Amino acid sequence: TLNTAELRPGARLLDVGCGTGRLAIRAAGLFPGLAPVEATGVDATPEMIALARRRAAEEGSPARFEVGVGEALP
């Protein structure tokens, strides 16, 4: 998925239905030493967002996670 996205340093990624946050966390860490990908994950399940936030913190990832649904994004 990340190869297909053809992300560049400083790009922005929105992962709707992010689950445990694995994709957003990997995207945010693609370019060490360069502008990070601004990765945000959204999921309707608060427990998944809590898990994704814990994973990001454990890995030192700047990825952000918010509870929400794709049909009603702010």
HUJO-V310065 format. One record per helix or strand of 3 or more residues. SS is the DSSP state (alpha for helix, beta for strand). FROM is the first residue (numbers start at 0). LEN is the number of residues. If there is no record, write none. Layout:
# HUJO-V310065
ss=SS from=FROM len=LEN
ss=SS from=FROM len=LEN
This chain:
# HUJO-V310065
ss=alpha from=1 len=4
ss=beta from=11 len=5
ss=alpha from=21 len=7
ss=beta from=37 len=6
ss=alpha from=45 len=14
ss=beta from=63 len=4
ss=alpha from=69 len=3
